[in-house]
Amino acid sequence: MSILEPDLDRDVIVRHLQGDPGRGEQWAVFLGLDKRVELPNQQDAFVFARLLADLQQRRMWLGHGDDGALSQLDRGQVRGCSCC
């Protein structure tokens, strides 16, 4: 069995943004290197990422910490909108 590797130019990646304390918690969703949206909570970011991944027929990944490590998200586990 091969281990899946993210396609950093085309896959959907969700990252927790650290930084400006005045903005509060932020989650960014990227399609490749292009940031598509910033949202204030993780669940909304995951739902947006799932819809984007479905539309683009791409895999979803979650970015961990400053080291850039990614783990694959199972789109079947992401719930929260009226369509899924």
PyMOL commands that set and color helices and strands:
alter all, ss='L'
color gray80, all
select helices_A, chain A and resi 21-23+42-56+75-77
alter helices_A, ss='H'
color red, helices_A
select strands_A, chain A and resi 12-17+26-31+34-39+60-64+69-73
alter strands_A, ss='S'
color yellow, strands_A
deselect
rebuild
show_as cartoon
